[in-house]
Amino acid sequence: MSSSVALPEDAYIEQEPKWKLCRDVLKGRSAIHGAGTQYLPKLGGQTTEEYQAYQQRAGWYGATDRTAQSLKGMVFRKEPDVKYEGPGLDEFIEDATLGGVSLAGVCNMVFDEVIATGRAGLLVDHQRSEEGRRLSVAEARQRNLRAYLQLYSAEQILGFRTELVNNKSTVVQVRLLETNEQLSDSDEFLKETIRQVRVLELAEGIYQQRVFRQTSAESEAAYAQVGEPIIPRRNGETFKHIPFYFIGVQDLEPGYDKPPLEDLAELNVDHYRTRADYKHGLHFTGLPTAVITGHKDDDEETEYRIGSATAWIFPDPEADAKYLEFTGGGLSELREELGSIKNDMATLGARMLATEKRAAEAAESHIIKRTGEHSLLAAIANNVAEGLTLACEEVREWTGAPGEISVHLNTDFLPVEMSTKEITELWGVTQAGGMLFDDYLFNLRQGERLDPNIDDDERKNRLETSPAPGLE
């Protein structure tokens, strides 16, 4: 029995509120409203019904989610480039998770995790035989058992431990939180969620897994080890390292990076609170409020209706009736503050929320400016690609496939199409012998003037076998 295997480490606990903030803001209105007073405190003296109305009037401005989708669109405007020409990995590339998610799909999922929390992890594992017997690569292929990727979110990586191994800092333990659904023992139509912790570790230099399962729904700390330790093997050989790859914002180290959207998410919540106050003020100051002075009604149940077909007649000549009219400046200040927060959000990355300046700007300086703004996005794209490449190489070696496999994500975020004049000039240089035809095709590809679905060999073959239009 273990009472600490599922306890997050201190650094995790420190980061968790930031992850929750970013997750909730990205989910949008339902999550923000569902959190109640966590993001929108009650006004003094508000009843539950009044607070609900106050919250509903606030609405939600989805700046952070739009920004995340825009950043992702820049990276994935081109399909992930998976380079592998050898045999043996086609099935893995088409289904990298054993759940029908392609390798390109895993790229999308990892990017989503890193952009939201600044952290993700990939475990390379292998299907096991039912009898648990060690299998060679050939036997695994014969049984259609293969290596695959398992993605873990920041919240699932409970902790890690490093030690110096051969004078190098090495991860020797990782604890991963998992949840599984199974049918209830008491009702065949109900599902129960079972929590378990998978411990990846080096025991005397040998990689093994241990699984601890929650034994009591009432106690989150009650976990017991299930079965014996699992010792994965590759063609009969044990591992000397843990095949788990951390992917962060700046690097592939196991530490914690600041969530890329944290500052924007905080501003988004600030905008939500300010908007709630603004809409609350509009609601009460914008509605007509009748005021009667100089008249005393002995009947407290008397109703005074408003409308052109209704007249109020009072016996006292000093009586008067009028409407209250709001003339203060408080709402205009709130409106200005909302605009200021929007501009701040635009500065932090929500570029679609701000109007582009119309003033003339040199193309070169404009590109330099935008490139600087996208440097963090490029770092994320490169880290995701590098982490996936390492994990895929692990799969390739475990599978016994030859060659090398690599993954690249687009970092050319601003499409700049090559002009016709540039194409003509490059072709002239090529005809004059100053550039290889392959270099010419490379430049056309960089200038986005070639169909990405046609590879160079096929393109050359078509050029040689098909005459140019009008020359038949």
Secondary structure, DSSP 8 states (H G I E B T S, - for coil): -BSSTT---HHHHHHHHHHHHHHHHHH-HHHHHHTGGGTS---TT--HHHHHHHHHHH----HHHHHHHHHHHHHTTS--EEE--SSS-HHHHH-SSSSS--HHHHHHHHHHHHHHHSEEEEEEEE---TT-----HHHHHHTT--EEEEEEEGGGEEEEEEEEETTEEEEEEEEEEEEEEEE-SS-TT-EEEEEEEEEEEEETTEEEEEEEEE--SS-TT-EEE-SS-B--EETTEE-SS--EEEEESS-S-SS----TTHHHHHHHHHHHHHHHHHHHHHHHHHS-EEEEES---S-TT-----STT-----S-TT-EEEEE----SHHHHHHHHHHHHHHHHHHTT-GGGS----S---HHHHHHHHHHHTHHHHHHHHHHHHHHHHHHHHHHHHHT--S--EEE-----S-----HHHHHHHHHHHHTTSS-HHHHHHHHHHTT-S-TTS-HHHHHHHHHHS--TT--
